[in-house]
Amino acid sequence: MFVIGTVGCCATLRESKVGLGFFLIVILIIFAAEVTAFVFGFIYRGRIKGDLEKSMNGVFQKYDGANAEAHAVDYLQRQGCEAKLEQVLQDVLSYAMLVILGFAIIKFFGMLSICVITCRSKKNDYQPLYA
C-alpha cells in the first residue's frame, strides 16, 4: 500500500497521466474487492446462526469431558452463551462491513479526484509544483 500511495503522490505532483492511470487501475481493483467483500458479508450475514448451530452440535456430539473442545462446551453451557456468541459474531461482521464501506467510499472519492486531475485542461494559468 505504501508503494501504491507513493506512486499516486508522485504521479499527482508530476501530473503524469500514465502514473495516474496506473494508480486509478490499482485503486479500482481494490475498490472492486472491497465492494465484493461488502456484498458477501451482507449475503452471508444470515448464515451465521445456522453455521454456528451446526458447528456447536458437532462439538456437543464429540463431547467426552477430556479434550480441549470439552472445556469449551463446559464454558458455553455454564454461560448459556450461544445467543451471546451469535450476537458477538453478528456485531463483528456488522462493524467489519461498516469499515469496508467507509474505505470503499474513500476509494470512490479518490478515483473521482484522479479522474478530475487527469481530465483537467492544461490551459490553466498556474505553475505545476515540479516546474
C-alpha positions in Angstrom: 0.0 0.0 0.0 2.9 2.3 0.7 4.4 1.8 -2.7 1.0 2.3 -4.4 0.4 5.5 -2.3 3.9 6.8 -3.3 3.2 6.2 -7.0 -0.1 8.1 -6.6 1.6 11.0 -4.9 4.4 11.2 -7.4 2.0 10.9 -10.4 -0.1 13.7 -8.9 2.8 16.0 -8.3 4.2 15.4 -11.8 0.7 15.4 -13.3 1.7 12.2 -15.2 -1.3 10.7 -17.0 0.4 7.3 -17.2 1.1 7.2 -13.4 -2.4 8.5 -12.6 -3.9 5.9 -14.9 -1.9 3.1 -13.2 -2.9 4.5 -9.8 -6.6 4.6 -10.9 -6.5 1.0 -12.1 -5.0 -0.2 -8.8 -7.5 1.8 -6.7 -10.3 0.5 -8.9 -9.2 -3.1 -8.3 -9.0 -2.5 -4.6 -12.4 -0.8 -4.7 -14.0 -3.8 -6.5 -12.5 -6.2 -3.9 -14.0 -4.1 -1.1 -17.4 -3.9 -2.7 -17.3 -7.7 -3.3 -16.4 -8.3 0.4 -19.2 -6.0 1.5 -21.8 -7.8 -0.7 -20.6 -11.2 0.5 -20.7 -10.0 4.1 -24.3 -8.8 3.6 -25.3 -12.1 1.8 -23.8 -14.4 4.4 -24.7 -12.4 7.5 -27.9 -14.6 7.8 -25.9 -17.8 7.7 -24.1 -17.2 11.0 -26.8 -18.7 13.1 -27.1 -21.9 11.0 -23.3 -22.4 10.8 -22.9 -21.7 14.5 -25.5 -24.2 15.4 -24.1 -26.9 13.1 -20.6 -26.3 14.5 -21.8 -26.4 18.1 -23.8 -29.5 17.5 -20.8 -31.2 16.1 -18.8 -30.2 19.2 -21.5 -31.3 21.6 -21.7 -34.7 19.9 -17.9 -35.2 20.3 -18.1 -34.2 24.0 -16.2 -36.7 26.2 -15.2 -34.4 29.0 -11.5 -34.8 28.5 -10.3 -32.9 25.4 -9.9 -29.2 24.7 -13.3 -29.0 23.0 -14.9 -30.4 26.1 -13.7 -27.4 28.1 -15.2 -25.0 25.6 -18.5 -26.9 25.7 -18.5 -26.7 29.5 -17.8 -23.0 29.4 -20.6 -22.4 26.8 -23.1 -24.4 28.9 -22.2 -22.6 32.1 -22.6 -19.2 30.5 -25.6 -20.1 28.3 -24.0 -18.0 25.7 -24.9 -19.5 22.3 -27.1 -16.4 21.7 -24.4 -14.2 23.1 -21.8 -15.7 20.8 -24.1 -15.4 17.8 -24.7 -11.7 18.7 -21.0 -11.1 19.0 -20.3 -12.6 15.6 -23.1 -10.5 14.1 -21.7 -7.4 15.7 -18.2 -8.1 14.5 -19.4 -8.7 10.9 -21.5 -5.5 11.1 -18.5 -3.5 12.2 -16.3 -5.1 9.5 -18.9 -4.2 6.9 -19.1 -0.6 8.1 -15.3 -0.3 7.9 -15.2 -1.8 4.4 -18.0 0.5 3.3 -16.1 3.5 4.8 -12.9 2.6 2.9 -14.9 2.0 -0.3 -16.4 5.5 -0.1 -12.9 7.0 0.4 -11.6 5.0 -2.6 -14.5 6.2 -4.7 -13.7 9.8 -3.9 -10.0 9.1 -4.6 -10.9 7.6 -8.0 -13.1 10.7 -8.7 -10.3 13.1 -7.9 -7.9 11.1 -10.1 -10.3 11.5 -13.0 -10.6 15.2 -12.3 -6.8 15.7 -12.2 -6.3 13.5 -15.4 -9.0 15.1 -17.4 -8.3 18.7 -16.4 -7.3 21.0 -19.2 -3.7 22.1 -19.5 -4.7 25.7 -20.4 -4.8 26.8 -16.7 -2.5 29.8 -15.8 -0.7 28.1 -13.0 2.8 26.7 -12.4 3.0 22.9 -11.6 5.0 22.1 -8.4 7.8 20.4 -10.3 8.5 23.4 -12.6 
